[in-house]
Amino acid sequence: MECLDTTKSLKINFKRNIGSVLIIVEGASYEFELLKQIFRNILHYNYVQKSRNEQNFKNYDEFVMKGNENSRVIVINAKNSNLSSIKKDENYLNEIYKNLYLEYGIDVKNINVYFIWDRDNFSNPKNVVKYLLSRLGNSTSNQNGEMNGLLLLSYPCIEAYTISNFTKHIIFLKEKNLKKYVKDMDYRINKINKHTLLNATVMMNKGLLNCGIKEYDLDDFSKTSLEVLERQELFLDSNKYYNLLSLVSIMFLDLNIITTR
């Protein structure tokens, strides 16, 4: 797919039947709030979430748009925030997968799966990140016998995605506390809407172009993910901070929720 850098070239397909989608996130609250705003309040899909601190799934189905009744987005968080938990805590995830099958009849081998994570260079060593990016490049199938799943990073953290909803230019931000920056700028999650979702996609594409990437393959995103990682690590070495870039919008493109006009 070409890196399109204007919202006029993109649109949201509000009645896109996405079936069941599983999103595994790192955090315990911010990601839940963000994804609920997008999938429930803006796109009007069935939305289900389960925190590692809660026993049961929570269902939010009162705002489902006609035509989206058979689409369901399920968001859970990993056992801990380390990226290696994707592999190390397979028993935890397998128990979640088992419960999804028992409660909803969902076999995760047959649905789109996404891992949304921060690029935290303090708790996630580069070799671990490279290993997982190389093996989690497709939301429905992967080579080497790996589970289906697409790993999407935000540099340095998920707040980069929130910021990309509201800015029109690539930001080189030295601010270490992005949570404070987002709060000071009043970039509230409940302000995210259908227009800002397209803007975030454009800003992601601008960021990829800034990394020298003109197009990417949604069927195998590993190559692009690894290229971005190398560019960002070089930027970190030179500047002591990451260039703000979130790849969360790839999920909406992969699901054909956001498409070209």
N, C-alpha and C positions, 0 to 999 in steps of 0.2 A: 504494500500500500504506500502511496506517495504521502510525504509529509505536507499536508495542506495547511497553510498558515493564515486562513481567513475564515471567519464564521459563515460567510456567504456560500462557502463550498460544502458546508455540512448541515445536516438536519437530524432531528430526533424522531425516531419511529416509535410513537407512543403505544401502538398496538402490536408491537413485535412479540410474538409468542416465544418465550425463551425456555419454556419447560421448567424444570427444577435446576437451580443453580446453587452451588455451595461456595461460600466465601469464608476462608479461614484467616483471621486477623491476629495481629500481635497484641494489641491493647485490650483493655477491659471496659473502656467507656467511650473514648473519643471516636474510635472507628465505628462503634455501634450507632452513635448519634448521627455521624456523617452518613453512613450507608442507609440508615432508616429515613433520613431526610430525602435522600435521592430515590431509593427504590419504592418507598411507601408514599411519601408526600408529593413527589414530583412525577414519578413514572407510574404510580398507582398499581404496583404489583402486590400479590400476597407476600408478606414479609414475616420471617420467623427468625428469632435470635436466641442464642443460649450462651451464657457466660460460664466460664469454668467454675465460678463461685456459686452457680445456681444449679439445681437438680433438674429442673424441667425446661422445656422449650417454651418460649413466649410467642404467641401468634398475634399478628396485627393484620386483620383482613377486612377492616371496615371501610377502607378507601379504595378498593379494587375497581379498576376501570373495566367497563363492559368489553369483553374480548380478551381480557387478561386473567380470567378466572383460573385457567390451567397453568399459569406461570407462578412460580414460587421461588423466592430468594431466601436462602437460609444462611445466617451469619453466626459463626462460632469463633471463639478465640482459642489459641493454642494453650498448652499447659503452662508455658512460660514464654518470656519475650525473646529468648535466644533463638536465632534462626535455625540453629542445629536441632531444635525441638521438633522440627518437621520430620526429621529422620529418627532422632533418639527416642521420641515419645510416641512411637507408632502404636503402642498398646492403648494410649489415651485416645488417639484419633480413631483407631479401629473400634473402640467402644462407642464413640460418637457415631461412626458409620453404622454400626449395628443398631443403635437406637433410631437412627433415621430410617432404616429399613423397617423396623418393627412398628414405628409410629406413623410413617408416611409412605411406606412401600418404595423408598428411594434406594436404588443401588448406585453408589457413587462411581462405579465403573462406567456408568452410562450417562453421566451428566457433566456439565461444565464445572470445573473446580478452579478456584483462584486463591492464591496466597498473597495477601497484602501486607507488606513488611517495611519497616524503616531500614535505611542503610546506616546502621549504628556501627561505626568502625571501632568502638571501644568494646562492645560485647559480641560482635560478629566478625571474626577474623576473615580476611580477604579470601583465603583458600577455601573456607567453608562456603562463603557466598558464591565464589566461582563454581564450585562443585554443584551446588543446588541450582544455580542459574542455567548451567549447561544441561541439566537433566529435567528441569521443570519449565519447558518451553511451549507446551501446548495444553490447553484447558481440558481437552477430551482424550488425548492419547500421547504417550511419550515413548521414546525408544529405550533400549537397555533394560526393559522390564520394569521401568519406573511407573509409579502411580500416575494417573492423569492429574494434571494440575499445572497452572501457569503462575510462576512467581513474578510478582510485580513490585519493584522497589520504589520508595520515595527518598529522595536525597535532600536533606539529611533525615527527614521524618514526614509523617502523614500531613502535617500542617502545610507542607509545600503544596499539596493538592488544594487545600482550602485557599491559600494565597493565589494560586493559579486561576481560581474562579473569578478573581476580582481585579487582577492587574493586566495591563495591555502590553507590558514590556518585560523582557527577561530581566530578572532581578539578581544582582550579585550582592547577597546579603551576608554581612559578617556577623550579624546578630546570632548569638549562640542559643538564646532562649526564644525559640520561635513561638512557643505558647504565649509568651508575654507580647511578642510582636503582633501576633494575630489579635490578641485582646486589645492592644493599644490602637490598632488600625480599625477596630470594630468589624473584623471579618468574621461575622457570626455564621454558624452553620445554617441557622434558619433563614439566612439571606440568600443561600444558594438556590437557584431556580433554573428553569430550562435554558435560559439565555446564558447563565454563567457556566453551565455544564459544557456548552459548546465553546465558550471562551477558554475553559480549562483544557479542552482538547487541542485548541489552536496553540495555546501556550506550551503544551507538551511537545507539539510538533516543532515549534520554534526552538525549544530546548534541544530536540534531537538534531535539527539542522545546525544548531550551534556546536553540536558534537561531531559534525561532519556526516550525519546520517540523512540521506535524502529520501529513502524509502525503507520499508520493513515488511517482513513476512509474518502475517498473523498465524499461519499454520506452524511456523517454527520460529518463535520469538527469541530463542536462546542466543543466536548470533548477535542480535541487536542489544539484548540485555548485557552481554559480555563486553560489547564495544562501549556501551554507555558506562559500565563499571570502570573500564580502563581509563576513559577520558576523565571521569569524575575523580578517580584516585590520583591522576596526574595533577588535576586542578587542586585537589586537597594538599598534595605535596608542595605545590608552589604558593598557595594562598592561605593554607591552614583552615580552610572551610570549604564546604561543597557548594557548587552552583545549584541553586534551587531548581529541582526537577522532580516531578512525580509522574510515574507511569500508570497510575490508576485508570486514566482514560482509555488505555489499551483494552481494558475489560469491556467497556461499553462499545468499542469498535468491534471487538471479537464477537460479542453477542448480537451485533447488528442493531443495537439500540441507537447508536449514533452511526449514520451512514453518509456517504457523499450524495450530493444533490444530482 
